[in-house]
Amino acid sequence: MPDAELQRLATKAPSDLCMGAASTKTFSTLYFDTPEFGLRAAGITLRVRKFDDRWIQTVKVGQQVKKGLSNPIELEAALATCEPDLSKINDAKVRRAVQKAANGTILEAVFETVVERTVRKVEAADSVIELAIDRGEVRAESARDDIGEAELELKSGDGEGLLYAADCLLGDLTPHISASSKAEKGYRLALGMRDTDAVPRKANAPDISRRCTSRVAVESILLSATDQVFANRKDVSTRVAAIGAAACGLNSDATSSSKTALGTIGA
C-alpha cells in the first residue's frame, strides 16, 4: 500500500467499529536457513526478532496464503541471544520437521527486516481483531526492498467479523492483496530473483471424495481454481507490464526508424 494510505489507516476511526489507541514500535528480525535453503524448501520459516532487550524465536509452518488469508502454525520461544535454538521448539512434530529440513547443517542469517509497526485493537460485532501496519524494508546483503503493508489478524470471534472490519477499514483505499510474506520477499532478494523470474504456481488438487455432494465438489473445484489465479495474479500482471513496456520501446524505435526513413526519402 502507498505510504500515505498506511498513514490514513493508522488514524482511521470508522463509526461502525470500536478502534483502540495506536501503539508504535520499531524492531529488527533475522531470518535463518541452511546454505541450501532447506527450511524454505520444506515450507518452514525460522526467525529471531529483537523486542527491546529480548530475543524471540518464531517458527512458522503452513504459511500458504489463500484468497488473502493465512492461518499458519506459529510457535514462539524466548532466547538469550540472536542465535536460534531448535531445542526451544515446544511442539515435537514441528521440531522434528525443522531438524529434518536443517539436516545437521549450521543455520545462518540469510536476510533481515527492519520494520516500524503500528498496532491497533479493533472490535467488530463479537469479533476482536488486531490491525498491524508495517513500514520498513527487507535487506539481503546489499539488496533492499520496501515493506508497506497492513495485516488484520483475528484474535477471537469469527471470520464474518474479520471481513466486516476489513471492508470498513480498507473499502475506500486501494490495497493490493499480497500472496507473498515478508519471508518470501527476503528469500527472493537473497536468491537474486527479479519479479520476472517468478515460477508459475500449479493448482492444488480439489479435495473431493465419493461422499461429497455435488455442491461441495463444485465449491472445492472453484476454490482450487481461484487459489491458483490469486497465487499467480501478481506475477502475471508484472510480466504483462514488462511485455507492455518492451512493446512500447519497440514501437518507439520503429517510429523513430520510420521518421528517419521518411526523412531520407523526402531528401
N, C-alpha and C positions, 0 to 999 in steps of 0.2 A: 504494500500500500504506500502511496505517497506520504512523505513526512507530515505535510500539512493536515492530511486526513487522520493520521495517527494522533496528532496533537488535538484535533477536534474530538476524537473518540475518547481521549483521556479525561476530558472535562464534560462529556455529554451526559445529560440527565433526562432521558425520556420520561414523560409523565406516567406511562404505564408500568414502569419498572422502579424498584427501590434500589438506588445506587449508593454504595458505600463510599467512604472517602478514599482518595487515591494515595498510595504509598509507592515511592520510587527507590530502587536500589541498583547499583552497578556491580556486576560480578563477571569473573572470567571462568571459563570452562575448558579443560583439556580433554580431548577425545583420544582414547588409546586403541591400538590394534597391533597385530603382528606385522612384520615386514611384508608379508604376502597378503595382508588384509583378510586374514582368516575369519575374524569376527564378522566383518561386513558380509562375507560370503555366506555365513550362517544366519544372517538376519539379526545380529546382536549388536547393540551399541553399548560401549563401556566408557563412561565419562567420570571425571573428578572435578567438582565445582567448588570454588572458594567462596564461602559466605563469611564476610568479616575475617575472623581469625580461625575459622573452622573449615575443614575439608570434608565434602560429602561425596561418596562414591555412589553412582547410579548405574544400574544395569537395566536395559530395556530390550524386550523381545516382543515379537508380534506387532510391529510398528506400521503395517500396511495402512495407507490412507485410502478409505473408500468413500467416495462422494463427499470428500471434505472432512470426514470423521475418522478419528483414530482412537483405538482402545487397547494400548499396549499393556503388557505386564511390566511393572516398574518397581524395582527393589533398591532401597537406599541403605547406606551404612556409613557411620562416621569413621573418618580416618585421622591418623596423627600427622600425615604428610600428604603430598600430592601424588604419591605412588599408589597405584591400585593394589588391592589385596583381595584376591579371589576367595580366600577363606572366609571373608566377611559376607559373602552372598548367602543369605539365610534360607534360601529355597534350594534343597538338594538337587532337584531336577534341573533347575536353571544353572546352578553351579557346575554340574557335570557337563552341561551343554557348552558353557563358556570354556571350561577346561579342555574339552574335546576340540573346540574350534581353535584355541590357542596352541594346542598340540605341543606343550612344553616350551614354546618359544617365548623369548623375552618380549613383553609388551612395551611399546613405546608410544609417546605422544605424536600423533600424525597431523593434528590441526587444533586450532584454538578458536573459541568465540569470546568476544568481549561485548557485553550487552548491558544496556540500561533498560531495566524492566519496571513498568508501572503496573500495579495490580489494584483491581477494584472488585469488591464483592457485589454481586447482582442477584436480586431476588425477583423471580418471575413466577406468579401464581404460587404453587407449592414447591418450586424448584430453587435451589441455591446454585449459583454459577460463579466461577471466577473468571474475570476478564484480565488477561495479561497482554500488555502491549510492549513489544520488544523493538528496540532500535540499537544498532551497532554494526559489527562486522565479523566475518569469519576469516581466519588467517591460516594459510598453509605456506610456510616459508615466506617468500616474497609476494605470493599471490594473495589477493584480497577480494572479498565480495560483500556487498552491503546486506544488512539484515533490517527489514522493516515489516513487521507482521503483528497481527492481533490473533489471539487464541482464546476461545471460550471453552472452559472445562466444567463439565457437570459434576458438582460436588455431592448433591443429593437431589432427589426428585426424579423426574422422567425426561425423556428426550423431547417431549412436546414443549416443556418449559424452556429447554435449551434453544429449540428452533424459534420459539416466540421471541426470546431475548435477542437472538441473532438478527431477526427481522427488525426489531425496534432499534437496535444499535447500528446495524450495517445497511439497512434498507435504502438510505439516501446517500450512501457512499459508493465508491467504485472499487470494492475489494476484488482481488483475483484469488480464487481458491487454489492453494498450492498442494501438489501431491508430494513435495519434497520437504523433508525436515531439515533442521539446521545441520544435523549429522550428514545428510545426503549432500547438502551444499558443500560441506567441508571435504567430503570424500571426492567430489568432483574436482575441487581445487587441488587436492593432494595428488590426484591421478592425472592432473593436467588436462581434464576433459573440458571441451567447449560445449555450448548449448547445441551445436550442430553435430556433436558426437554421440547424441543420445541413442540408446539401444531400444528398439520397439518392444513394448511390453505385451505379451500374449495374454489372452483372456484365460481366466481360471475356469475349469470345468463346472458347469451348473451342478448344484447339489440336488440331484433328483434320484428318487428311488421308486420302486414299483408301488409303494404305499402312498406316494404323493397324489394329491388331487390335481386335476388339470390346472386349477388356479395357482396352486403352489408351484407347479412345474413351470408355468409361464412366468411367474414372478421371479423364479430362480434364474431362468434364461435371460430375462430382461436385466436383472441385477448384474449378471456376469458381463453382459454387453455394455451396460452403462459404466461399470467399473473400468473396463478396458478403454472405452472412449475417454473417460476422465483421466486415466493414468497417462494417456498419450496426447492429451489435448494441448498442453503447453509446448511439448516438443514438436508437434505437428505445426502449430502456429508459428513457432520460431523458425522452422525450416521454410515455411511458406514465405515468411517475411524476408528471409535471406535470399530465397529464389527471386522474390519480387524486386529486391534491391539490386541483385545481379542483373535481372532483366532490364531494369531502368538504366543501369550502367551501359548495357549493350545497346539499348535504344539511343542513349545519348551519344555513344560512339558512332552508331550508324547515322544519326542525324548530322553529326559533325562531318563524317565522311561524305555524306550526300551533298552538304553545303560546299565542301571543298571541290567535289566533282563538278557541281553546277557552276562554281566559280571558274573552274578550268575550262568548262565548255563555253561559258559566256565570254571568256577572254579570247 
